[in-house]
């Protein structure tokens, strides 16, 4: 059975319409979840908790997509020394 990990994280953005964080060091990592449903519940709870701050946004990252070794790597996936 395939494990589908999801990361929930968020923080204050420079612009509410964008995705650039004001302070990367202040990003709130909510956690890693074993399925989308539990990640969505965590995302929703944090989004509702911070609803009064228009610059605060939370996201769900699909970690299992990053771990799929069968997928072709994008140009940023390879680290060059």
C-alpha positions in Angstrom: 0.0 0.0 0.0 1.3 3.4 -1.0 1.9 5.9 1.8 0.7 9.4 1.0 2.3 11.9 3.3 1.1 15.5 3.5 2.8 18.5 5.2 0.7 21.3 6.6 2.5 24.6 7.1 1.9 28.4 7.0 2.8 31.9 7.9 2.4 35.5 7.1 2.7 36.5 3.4 4.1 39.7 2.0 1.0 40.0 -0.2 -2.3 38.1 0.5 -2.6 37.4 -3.2 0.9 35.8 -3.4 2.9 33.0 -1.8 6.0 34.8 -0.6 6.5 34.6 3.2 7.4 37.7 5.2 9.8 35.7 7.4 10.7 32.2 6.4 12.2 31.6 9.9 8.7 32.1 11.4 6.9 29.5 9.2 4.6 27.4 11.4 5.0 23.7 10.6 1.7 22.1 11.8 2.8 18.6 11.0 3.1 15.7 8.6 -0.1 13.6 8.1 -0.7 10.1 6.7 -3.6 11.1 4.5 -5.2 14.1 2.8 -8.3 14.0 5.1 -6.3 14.5 8.3 -4.1 17.1 6.7 -7.2 19.0 5.5 -8.6 19.0 9.0 -5.4 20.4 10.4 -5.2 23.0 7.6 -8.8 24.0 8.2 -8.3 24.4 12.0 -5.2 26.6 11.5 -6.8 28.7 8.8 -9.9 29.3 11.0 -7.7 30.1 14.0 -5.9 32.8 12.0 -8.9 34.1 9.9 -8.5 37.7 11.3 -5.1 38.1 9.8 -5.5 38.6 6.0 -1.8 37.9 5.4 -1.7 34.6 7.2 -2.0 31.5 5.0 -1.7 27.8 5.5 -0.9 25.2 2.8 -0.9 21.5 2.2 2.1 20.1 0.5 1.9 16.6 -1.0 5.1 15.1 0.2 4.4 11.7 -1.4 4.7 13.4 -4.8 8.3 14.5 -3.9 9.2 11.0 -2.8 8.0 9.3 -6.0 11.2 8.0 -7.4 9.5 6.8 -10.6 8.6 10.4 -11.6 11.0 12.4 -13.7 12.9 15.0 -11.7 12.3 18.6 -12.5 15.2 21.1 -13.0 15.2 22.1 -9.3 15.2 18.5 -8.1 18.9 18.0 -8.8 21.5 19.6 -6.5 24.7 20.5 -8.2 27.9 21.2 -6.2 
